Amino acid sequence: MLLERKKNKMIDWQPTASLDVLRQRAEILSRLRAFFASRDVMEVETPLLSHATVTDSHIMSIVAPFKELGCEKEIICYLQTSPEYAMKRLLAAGAGSIYQLTKAFRQGEVGRLHNPEFSMLEWYRPGFDHHALMDEMDELLQVVLQLSPATRMSATQVYQLYLKIDPHEASVDDLKTCAKLYIESLPDMADDKNNWLDLLFTHCIEPHLGSDAPFFLYDFPASQAALAKIRPENPPVASRFEMYFKGVELANGFHELQDAKEQRGRFEKDLAYRRNHHLPSVPMDERFLAGLQEGLPDCAGVAMGIDRLIMLVLNQNSISDVISFAFPLA
């Protein structure tokens, strides 16, 4: 009995965030909800458990096997990495402007800026493009968190400012040559342009963004469109944005793709990349594609990491300092 009591004393059961921080967090969440209520944006809830998940090769889902009582067959399900697909099904059903404060899950992501279970704010605005949504997000950050007005630049402007290259026009060899000038030890990477753009961005650009005020980066190369529309310019441009604060990525937004055939093609391309790089295969979300086929309204949407945002606003060092219980590795 004494030995058991000693073992229990070694278990760290205390919250990883202070109660004062948790009170401030609760107040921020309350103000976020009030912001959307004042604009008639409806709060919704969508499932965390799904038969399908994202095909994005940079996001790994947590598998959640399910077996109905009395049934031998096991169904492979997934904890959702984002509520995006389900929320777009609501949009296709005519829900109008909607938002959600929810949990999301990603495999293998643990550290100062990561927890396998994290909080996400996601919202969609019919009739908005990505510039109108940046405007609204800027207002939210000023009203709810008293941050300074955001600055914004296109991807072309940012890469030219920091690296003297055009991300749309540069070849893989151009990017390799540039990387050798700025990065001391280069990883062994395949000749994939997006990988080299990401490497240069994370090492040479990202740490400088949003040091004093939130920063919006918009209009990405078409190859990095994800779920965004591509504008047929020369060169083509993805109507997408990201938001940074104090050198940390906080949000990813799109003028949403409405073409179900094009979306299926992008998913198939993702799955081919997964096969070629020996990554886990996942099923496409056919319910989402069916909703897209039925008709997604012209809209813009964005997902924002709430834990990271609160961490930066409250001047904490890690997201474990702003969530009740960080994921224990042991």
C-alpha positions as CSV (number, residue, x, y, z in Angstrom):
1,M,0.0,0.0,0.0
2,L,2.8,2.4,0.9
3,L,4.6,1.6,-2.4
4,E,1.4,2.3,-4.3
5,R,1.0,5.7,-2.6
6,K,4.6,6.5,-3.6
7,K,3.9,5.7,-7.2
8,N,0.9,7.9,-7.2
9,K,2.9,10.8,-5.9
10,M,5.1,10.5,-9.0
11,I,2.2,11.1,-11.4
12,D,2.0,14.7,-12.5
13,W,-1.8,15.4,-12.4
14,Q,-1.7,19.2,-12.3
15,P,-2.8,21.4,-15.2
16,T,-0.1,22.6,-17.5
17,A,-1.6,26.0,-17.6
18,S,-2.1,28.3,-14.6
19,L,-5.7,28.9,-13.5
20,D,-5.1,32.6,-14.2
21,V,-4.2,31.9,-17.8
22,L,-7.2,29.6,-18.1
23,R,-9.5,32.4,-16.9
24,Q,-8.0,34.7,-19.5
25,R,-8.4,32.0,-22.2
26,A,-12.1,31.6,-21.2
27,E,-12.6,35.4,-21.6
28,I,-11.0,35.4,-25.0
29,L,-13.3,32.5,-26.2
30,S,-16.3,34.4,-24.9
31,R,-15.3,37.6,-26.8
32,L,-14.8,35.5,-30.0
33,R,-18.3,34.1,-29.7
34,A,-19.7,37.6,-29.1
35,F,-17.8,38.9,-32.2
36,F,-19.6,36.4,-34.4
37,A,-22.9,36.8,-32.7
38,S,-22.8,40.5,-33.4
39,R,-22.4,39.7,-37.1
40,D,-25.1,37.0,-37.3
41,V,-22.6,34.3,-38.0
42,M,-24.1,31.0,-36.7
43,E,-22.1,28.7,-34.4
44,V,-22.2,25.1,-35.5
45,E,-20.9,21.7,-34.4
46,T,-19.7,19.0,-36.7
47,P,-18.4,15.4,-36.0
48,L,-14.9,14.8,-34.8
49,L,-15.0,11.2,-36.0
50,S,-15.3,10.5,-39.7
51,H,-15.0,7.6,-42.3
52,A,-12.6,9.8,-44.3
53,T,-9.9,12.5,-43.8
54,V,-7.6,14.9,-45.6
55,T,-5.4,13.7,-48.4
56,D,-2.8,16.5,-47.8
57,S,0.6,14.7,-47.7
58,H,1.8,17.1,-45.0
59,I,-1.0,16.3,-42.5
60,M,-1.1,12.9,-40.8
61,S,-4.5,11.8,-39.3
62,I,-5.0,9.8,-36.1
63,V,-6.7,6.5,-36.9
64,A,-9.6,5.6,-34.7
65,P,-10.9,2.0,-35.3
66,F,-14.6,1.5,-34.6
67,K,-16.5,-1.7,-34.1
68,E,-20.2,-1.9,-33.5
69,L,-21.2,-3.9,-30.5
70,G,-21.9,-7.5,-31.5
71,C,-20.3,-7.0,-34.9
72,E,-16.9,-8.5,-35.8
73,K,-16.1,-6.1,-38.6
74,E,-13.9,-3.2,-37.7
75,I,-14.3,0.1,-39.5
76,I,-11.3,2.4,-39.8
77,C,-12.3,6.0,-38.9
78,Y,-10.3,9.1,-38.3
79,L,-10.2,11.9,-35.8
80,Q,-10.7,15.1,-37.8
81,T,-7.7,17.3,-38.6
82,S,-10.1,20.2,-39.3
83,P,-13.9,20.6,-39.5
84,E,-13.6,22.0,-43.0
85,Y,-15.3,19.3,-45.1
86,A,-18.3,18.9,-42.8
87,M,-18.7,22.7,-42.6
88,K,-18.7,23.0,-46.4
89,R,-21.4,20.3,-46.5
90,L,-23.5,22.7,-44.2
91,L,-22.7,25.5,-46.6
92,A,-23.9,23.4,-49.6
93,A,-27.1,22.7,-47.6
94,G,-27.8,26.5,-47.3
95,A,-26.5,27.2,-43.8
96,G,-25.1,30.7,-44.7
97,S,-22.4,32.3,-42.6
98,I,-21.1,29.8,-40.0
99,Y,-18.3,29.4,-37.5
100,Q,-17.0,26.7,-35.2
101,L,-14.8,26.5,-32.1
102,T,-13.7,22.9,-32.0
103,K,-11.0,20.3,-31.3
104,A,-8.9,19.0,-34.1
105,F,-6.3,16.2,-34.1
106,R,-3.1,15.5,-35.9
107,Q,-0.7,12.5,-35.7
108,G,2.9,13.1,-34.4
109,E,2.6,16.8,-33.8
110,V,4.1,17.5,-30.3
111,G,6.2,20.4,-29.2
112,R,6.2,24.1,-28.3
113,L,3.8,25.0,-31.1
114,H,2.1,21.6,-31.4
115,N,-0.2,19.3,-29.5
116,P,-1.9,16.2,-31.1
117,E,-5.2,17.6,-29.8
118,F,-5.7,21.3,-30.3
119,S,-8.3,24.0,-30.6
120,M,-9.3,25.5,-33.9
121,L,-11.6,28.4,-34.9
122,E,-12.9,28.0,-38.4
123,W,-15.4,30.2,-40.2
124,Y,-17.0,30.7,-43.7
125,R,-18.6,33.8,-45.3
126,P,-20.7,33.4,-48.4
127,G,-20.1,36.3,-50.8
128,F,-16.6,37.0,-49.5
129,D,-13.3,36.6,-51.4
130,H,-10.1,36.0,-49.5
131,H,-9.4,39.8,-49.3
132,A,-12.8,40.5,-47.7
133,L,-12.1,37.7,-45.2
134,M,-8.7,39.1,-44.4
135,D,-10.4,42.4,-43.6
136,E,-12.8,40.6,-41.2
137,M,-10.0,38.7,-39.5
138,D,-8.1,41.9,-39.1
139,E,-11.1,43.4,-37.4
140,L,-11.5,40.4,-35.1
141,L,-7.9,40.5,-34.0
142,Q,-8.2,44.3,-33.2
143,V,-11.6,44.1,-31.5
144,V,-11.2,40.8,-29.5
145,L,-7.5,40.9,-28.8
146,Q,-6.6,44.6,-29.1
147,L,-3.8,43.8,-31.6
148,S,-2.5,46.5,-34.0
149,P,-3.9,46.6,-37.6
150,A,-2.4,43.9,-39.8
151,T,-0.1,44.4,-42.7
152,R,-0.2,42.3,-45.8
153,M,1.9,41.4,-48.8
154,S,1.6,39.0,-51.7
155,A,3.8,35.9,-51.9
156,T,5.6,37.5,-54.9
157,Q,6.4,40.6,-52.9
158,V,7.6,38.6,-49.8
159,Y,9.9,36.3,-51.7
160,Q,11.3,39.2,-53.7
161,L,11.9,41.3,-50.6
162,Y,13.7,38.6,-48.6
163,L,15.3,36.4,-51.3
164,K,15.2,38.3,-54.6
165,I,13.3,35.5,-56.3
166,D,9.8,35.2,-57.9
167,P,8.1,32.1,-56.4
168,H,5.8,31.7,-59.4
169,E,8.6,31.9,-62.1
170,A,11.6,30.4,-60.3
171,S,12.7,26.9,-61.3
172,V,13.8,24.1,-58.9
173,D,17.4,24.9,-59.8
174,D,16.9,28.5,-59.1
175,L,15.5,27.7,-55.7
176,K,18.3,25.3,-54.9
177,T,20.9,27.9,-55.8
178,C,19.1,30.4,-53.6
179,A,18.9,27.9,-50.7
180,K,22.7,27.4,-50.8
181,L,23.2,31.1,-50.2
182,Y,21.0,31.3,-47.1
183,I,20.9,27.8,-45.5
184,E,24.0,26.3,-44.2
185,S,23.0,22.6,-44.2
186,L,20.5,21.6,-46.9
187,P,18.4,18.5,-46.4
188,D,18.3,15.7,-49.1
189,M,15.0,16.5,-50.9
190,A,13.4,15.4,-54.1
191,D,13.1,18.0,-56.9
192,D,9.7,19.1,-55.9
193,K,9.3,22.9,-56.3
194,N,6.9,23.2,-53.4
195,N,9.3,21.5,-51.0
196,W,12.0,24.0,-51.9
197,L,9.7,27.0,-51.7
198,D,8.6,25.8,-48.2
199,L,12.2,25.2,-47.1
200,L,13.2,28.8,-48.1
201,F,10.1,30.2,-46.6
202,T,10.4,28.5,-43.1
203,H,14.1,29.3,-42.8
204,C,14.5,32.7,-44.4
205,I,11.1,34.4,-44.4
206,E,8.7,33.1,-41.7
207,P,10.7,34.3,-38.6
208,H,10.5,37.9,-39.8
209,L,6.7,38.0,-40.3
210,G,4.3,39.8,-37.9
211,S,6.9,40.9,-35.3
212,D,4.9,43.9,-34.3
213,A,1.4,43.3,-35.8
214,P,-0.4,40.4,-37.5
215,F,0.8,39.8,-41.1
216,F,-1.2,38.4,-44.0
217,L,0.6,36.6,-46.9
218,Y,-1.7,36.1,-49.9
219,D,-1.9,34.9,-53.5
220,F,0.3,31.8,-53.5
221,P,1.7,29.9,-56.5
222,A,-1.0,27.8,-58.1
223,S,0.8,24.6,-57.1
224,Q,0.1,25.5,-53.5
225,A,-3.6,26.1,-53.9
226,A,-4.8,23.3,-51.6
227,L,-8.6,24.0,-51.5
228,A,-8.5,27.5,-53.0
229,K,-9.6,28.8,-56.3
230,I,-6.9,29.4,-58.9
231,R,-7.1,32.7,-60.9
232,P,-6.2,32.3,-64.6
233,E,-3.5,35.1,-64.5
234,N,-0.1,34.9,-66.0
235,P,1.2,33.1,-64.1
236,P,-1.8,31.5,-62.4
237,V,-2.3,32.5,-58.7
238,A,-4.0,30.7,-55.9
239,S,-6.6,32.8,-54.0
240,R,-5.3,31.8,-50.6
241,F,-3.8,33.5,-47.6
242,E,-1.9,32.7,-44.4
243,M,-1.7,34.9,-41.2
244,Y,1.4,35.2,-39.1
245,F,2.1,36.8,-35.7
246,K,5.5,37.0,-34.0
247,G,6.9,34.7,-36.7
248,V,4.3,32.0,-36.1
249,E,1.7,30.7,-38.6
250,L,-1.7,31.1,-37.1
251,A,-4.2,30.8,-39.9
252,N,-4.8,29.5,-43.4
253,G,-7.7,30.8,-45.6
254,F,-9.1,30.4,-49.1
255,H,-11.4,31.8,-51.6
256,E,-13.0,28.4,-51.7
257,L,-12.8,26.1,-54.7
258,Q,-16.4,25.2,-55.9
259,D,-15.5,22.8,-58.7
260,A,-16.1,19.2,-57.5
261,K,-14.2,17.7,-60.5
262,E,-11.2,19.9,-59.9
263,Q,-11.2,19.1,-56.2
264,R,-11.3,15.3,-56.9
265,G,-8.4,15.7,-59.2
266,R,-6.4,17.5,-56.5
267,F,-7.2,14.7,-54.0
268,E,-6.1,12.1,-56.5
269,K,-2.8,14.0,-57.0
270,D,-2.3,14.0,-53.2
271,L,-2.9,10.3,-53.0
272,A,-0.5,9.6,-55.8
273,Y,2.2,11.6,-54.0
274,R,1.5,9.6,-50.8
275,R,1.9,6.3,-52.7
276,N,5.1,7.5,-54.4
277,H,6.6,8.6,-51.0
278,H,5.4,5.6,-49.0
279,L,3.0,7.6,-46.9
280,P,-0.2,6.1,-45.4
281,S,-3.1,5.9,-47.9
282,V,-6.4,7.5,-46.8
283,P,-9.9,7.5,-48.3
284,M,-11.2,10.6,-50.1
285,D,-14.2,12.2,-48.4
286,E,-17.0,11.3,-50.9
287,R,-19.7,13.0,-48.8
288,F,-17.7,16.3,-49.0
289,L,-17.3,15.8,-52.8
290,A,-21.0,15.1,-53.2
291,G,-21.8,18.3,-51.3
292,L,-19.4,20.2,-53.5
293,Q,-21.1,18.7,-56.6
294,E,-24.5,19.8,-55.3
295,G,-23.3,23.3,-55.1
296,L,-21.0,25.2,-52.7
297,P,-21.9,28.9,-52.6
298,D,-19.2,31.4,-53.6
299,C,-17.5,31.9,-50.2
300,A,-14.2,32.4,-48.3
301,G,-13.2,30.4,-45.3
302,V,-10.3,30.4,-42.8
303,A,-9.0,28.1,-40.0
304,M,-7.1,29.6,-37.1
305,G,-5.1,27.9,-34.3
306,I,-6.6,29.2,-31.1
307,D,-3.9,27.7,-28.7
308,R,-1.1,29.4,-30.6
309,L,-3.0,32.7,-30.8
310,I,-3.7,32.7,-27.1
311,M,-0.1,31.7,-26.3
312,L,1.3,34.7,-28.3
313,V,-1.3,37.2,-27.0
314,L,-0.7,36.2,-23.4
315,N,3.1,36.1,-23.9
316,Q,3.5,32.5,-23.0
317,N,6.3,30.3,-24.2
318,S,4.5,27.2,-25.3
319,I,0.9,26.1,-26.1
320,S,1.2,23.7,-23.1
321,D,1.1,26.9,-21.0
322,V,-2.4,27.9,-22.3
323,I,-4.2,24.5,-22.4
324,S,-5.5,22.7,-19.4
325,F,-3.5,19.5,-19.9
326,A,-0.9,19.1,-22.6
327,F,-0.4,15.7,-24.1
328,P,1.9,13.6,-21.9
329,L,4.6,11.7,-23.8
330,A,4.9,9.2,-21.0
